[in-house]
């Protein structure tokens, strides 16, 4: 409960800081908080990205990674990530036994998911949706690149606009049935603003529980992440970036850098290129 109260206070502070500018409730890459809005029907998204998430125990990186999202039917998005990545234990005896072992690089666990926006936003209620994901054990368990079993992410996300304000938040559980891994809760809150025609900036507070001694995140942590989106002149093409550090719990660092492209057809059959990176989740090894 103390961790949740700390996140709430920090979110309110961030909201006051950003109050001077127009805000949007969009989340997902490059951030760890997601939102309940699927990709538009008959629209597509493609990302190529790299990310890093580590503690003094170990630094794990993802990249190159390839993400694809498809607005398959109205209010439903299909999602897939094929990621390569590395593990880099610190081999510091202070953190035994979690920090020991050789470094490795290769294919890590593959992510599949379905986002369903089942409640639309109105004047008096928020938009609400789920983004259920399963992680297939494609990474080598013996090298520490995969969990060795199918594992799941079960979140609930909400979004509400108040005039020029928009706030995204929610959370869920990562469910893992494997030795030395934990089932743990996670959640976040995010605000966003525009700084001119080509640049948008965001900040989030994100928390997670202890993920297990087979992971770098052996203890709970709360982070503040900041970053944004740079819109190139090419329609639908953006650069996504974020960096964050822990403010409570275990020391943790997070970073993301990627390129995003979106395209699709509108109801009249014409091609459209939505201007913002739509939400989806990057893989997180528990």
N, C-alpha and C positions, 0 to 999 in steps of 0.2 A: 504493500500500500504506500509506503514511503517513496518508492521509486515512481509510482504513478503520480503522486502529488507533486514531486519535483518536475516531472515532464509537463504537467499542467501549468505550473507557474512559469516555466521557461517558454512554453508556447504563447502564453499571454504577453510576456515581455517582447517576444519576437513580433507578435501581431501589432503592438503599439509602435515598435520601431518602424514597421513597414506601412503604417497607416497613411502616410502622406501620398502614396501612389496607388494606382489601380492594381488590384490583385485578381489572380485567377486561381481556381482550385485544381489545377492539373498537377499530377504527380507521376510516379513511375520513373524510369531512367531519365536522368542519372541519379535519382534519389532512391532511398530504401522504402519510403512510404509510397503506397499505390493509391489509386482512386477507383471509383465504381463505374467508370464510363468506358464501355467497350469501343473498339474501332468501329467506325461507321460501316453500315452494310455495303458490301461490294467494294470496300477499301482495304488497302494493304499497307503494312509497315515492314521495313527492313532495317536492322541495326548491325553494324560491325563495331565491336567495342572491346575494351580492356578494363579491368577493375582490380582493386587490391583491397584486402581487409585483413588486418593482422594485429597482434598483440605482442608483448615481449616473449611470449611462448613460441610464436610462429607467425610468419607472414605468408598468407596464401594469395595467389594472383589468379585471375581469370583472363585469358586472352591468348590468341585471337578467339573471339566468340561471335557467333552469328545467330541473330534473333529474327524470327518472322512471325507476324501477327496478321490475322485475316478476319475481316468482318463477315463471317460465314452466313449468318442470318441476322435479322434485326435484333439488337440488344444482346447479341452473343458474339464473343471473340474467341477464336482458336489461336493457340500460342505455342511456340516451340523455340528452344535454344539449344544449339549444338556448341558446346564450349570446350576449349582446351585450357589447361591451367597448370599451375605449379604449386608445390608446397616447399617451404623453406624453414625448417625447424631451427631454432636458435642454438640448440644443443648446449644450453646453459644449465648447469646442474641445479641451480636454484629452482627450476621449474620441472624437475623430474616428477613423473616419467613422461609427461606430455610433450616436452620439448626435444626429445631425443629421436635421432634417425637421420637418414640421408635425405637430401633434396631430390625432387622428382618433377618431371614435366610430362604431360600427355593429355589424352582425352579424359575429362572428368564427367560426372554424372549429367545426363541429358535431361532437360526440363520440358515437360508437356503441361498444358493448362487450358482451362476454359474460364473466361470472364463473363459473368452474367449480371447485367444491370436490371434487377427485377423490380425496383421502385424508382420511378422518375421523380425528379425534383419539382415541387410546386411552391407556392408562396409560403405555405405553412409546414412543409416537410422536406427533409433532405433527400438527395439521390442516394440510394443504397444498392450495393452490389457485392458479389463474391468474386474471388479469383482463385479457384481451387487448382492446385498444381500437384503433379507427382513427378518425382525425380527417379529416372531409371538408372540402375547400377551399371553404367557403361564405363565408369572409371575404375582403375585397378585398385582393389581393396588392399592387396598386399603391399602396394607402394604408397598407400595413403591418399590416393587420388579419387577415391570413391568410398561410399558408405558400405557397399557390398550387399545392400538390400534396397528395395523400393521404399522411398520415404515421401512424406506429404507436407504440403503447406495449406492450411485451412483458415483463411482470413475473412473478415467482413470489413468493408470500407464504406465511408460515408462522405458526402460533399454537400455543402450548403452555401448559397450566395446571399449576402445581405447588402443590397445596393452594389457599391463598388467593392465590397468585401467578398472573399471566397476562402473557405477553410476546408482542408481535406484531412481526414484522420480515420483511425481505426486500428485493427490489430487482429491477431489470431494465434494459432499454434502451429509450430513445426512438429510433426509427429514422426518419430524415428524409433524403430524396434531393432536396435543393434547394440551389441556390447560396447561400452565406453562412450556411447552417444546418449544424449538426453532428449526427451520431448520437452519443449520449452515454449513460453509465450513470447510474443513480440508485438510492437505497436509503434505508431508514429503520428505526428502532426506536421503539416506543411503549409506555408504561405508563399505567394509568388507575386512579382510585380514586373512591369515592363519599363525598360530604360531606353526609349527610342524605338525606331522601327525595326531594328535588327537584333536587339539584345533584350533578353528577359532573365531576371535573377530570382532565385528562390532560396529559402532557408527551411530546414526541418529539424525537429527533435525526434530521435529514433532510439528505442530501447529494446533490449532482448534479454532473456534469461540465460543462465549457464547452459552451454550447448554440449558439454561433455569433455572428458579428458583426452579424447582422440582429436579434438579441435583446438584452434588457437584461443577460442572464446570459452575458456574454462570457468569463467565467472560471469555474472550479469554485468551489463554496461549500458550507459546512456550516452548518446553522441549528439552533437550539433553539427549538421552538414550544411554547406552553402555551395551554390553553383548556379548553373543556368544553361541557356540555349542561345546560340548565335545563328541567325537566319542568313544563309547565303542568298545571293541573287537568284540562283537556280531554284525554281519553285519546289517546295517540299523537302529541301535539303537543309540539314542543320548540323551544327557541332554541339555536342552535349558534354558538360563537364561538371564535376563536383569534387569537393574535398571536405573531410570532416574529422573531428577528433573527440574523444570521450571527455565528458565533464563530470561523470560519476561512475563508480564501479571500477571494473578492470580497465587499465589503459588500453585504448584501441584506436586505430587509424583506419580511415576509409577513403577510397578515391575511385573515380570513374572518368573515363574519357572515351567518347564514341562518335561515330557518324550515323545519322538517321536519314532515311528517305521514306516518304509516304506518297501514295498515288491511289487512284480509284475512279469509279464512275458514279455520277449523280443519278437521280431518279429519271432524268430525261435522256440518259444515255451518254451525256457528255463527260469528258475526263475532268476530274478535279484534283487539286493538290492541297489538302488542308495545311494550314500554316504552322501548327504546333505539333511537337512530338506527343503522341498519345501515350497513355500509361501502359506499362507492362513491367514485370519484375525480373531483375537480374538474379542469376542463380546464387544462392548462399549455401556453402557447405556447412552442415550443422556440426 
